[in-house]
């Protein structure tokens, strides 16, 4: 019922920036908070940012002050602006509606000097 497509990842130098996009379809977008997750090699998938249907954001401590989550409801799209990137940000990034287990294909972010 719900389809999610992540995009915007790539290779970036330390201190650089990327903007990820998540295009969603289905009714879940207007009901649930949306979240960005990441999974680094050898680690579990973790929630790093979430935004409620009203636009209130929350962040994991590891990205607070560097990442910004936003949403464009008319386009059913969620964004993640990533600044001051560090090597530990290297991961596959996914989006999902909070409380669901539906994921897109993910987009790879690699941070290197």
N, C-alpha and C positions, 0 to 999 in steps of 0.2 A: 504493500500500500504506500509506503514512504520510500522515496528514493533520494539519496544524497550524493552530491558530486563535489569533491574537494579539488581545489586547484590553487596555483600560485607558488608552490614550493620550488626549490632550486638550490644551487650552490651559492653561498654568500660568504664574504670574509668576516672575521671577527669584528664586531662593532657595527656591522651592516644592518640592513632592514629588509624585510619581506612583508607582503600583504597577502594573506590567504583568504580564499573565498570558499563558501559552502552554499551551493544552490540546492534547495530542498523542494520536494513536492509532497502533496498529501495534506491531510487535515491536521497532522500532529504539530505543524509549525506554529499555528495560532493558539494551541492549547498548552504546550510545554515550554519550559525554559530550554534554551539551546546551549550546547557546550562544545568546546574544543578539547580534544584529548591528544596525547602523544604517546608513542611507544618507541623507546630507545632500544638498541640491541641489548639483549639479555635482561630486559626489565619488563615489568607489567605495564599495561596501558594505564595512564594516569590522566585525570581531569586537571586541566591547567587554567581554564577560564570558562565561565558560564554567564549567561545573560537571561533574565526573566522576560516574559512577554511584555512587561512594562518598561523594559530597557535598563533594569538595575543589574550592574555587573558584579562578579566576584572572581577573584584570582587566587591561584596557588601562590604561596610565598616565593617560589622559585622564579616566577615571572612577574610578580607585582612591581609596578613602576616601569616596566619595559614593554609589556604587551597590553593591547587594548582590544577588547571585543566589542562589536557593534552589530546591529541588525538593520536590514532594510525590509520591512514587512511587506511592502507592496511587491517586492521582487522575490520574496521568500528566500532571502539570502542573508547569511551570517558571515561576518568578516573577522579576521584576526590580524591586527597590525602588530608586527614584531619588530622592535627596535633594540639596539645595543646587543645584538646577538652574540652568544657565547658558544664555544664548542659543545658544552653540555646540552644545548638546545637541539643538537642533531638528533633527529627522530623522524618517524613517519607520523604525520599529523592527520587526525580524523575529526569529523564533526558528528554529532548525534543529538537528538532530543533527549533531555534529561529524563531518566526513568524508562527509557527504551533501550533496546539492544540492536538497533538498526544503524549500520555504518555505511559510509561511502567506501571508495577504493583507497582512500588516503593519498596524501601528497608528501613526498620526501623533502625534508629540509636538512641540508648539510652545511655546517658552519666550520670554516677552516681559515687559517692564516695564509 
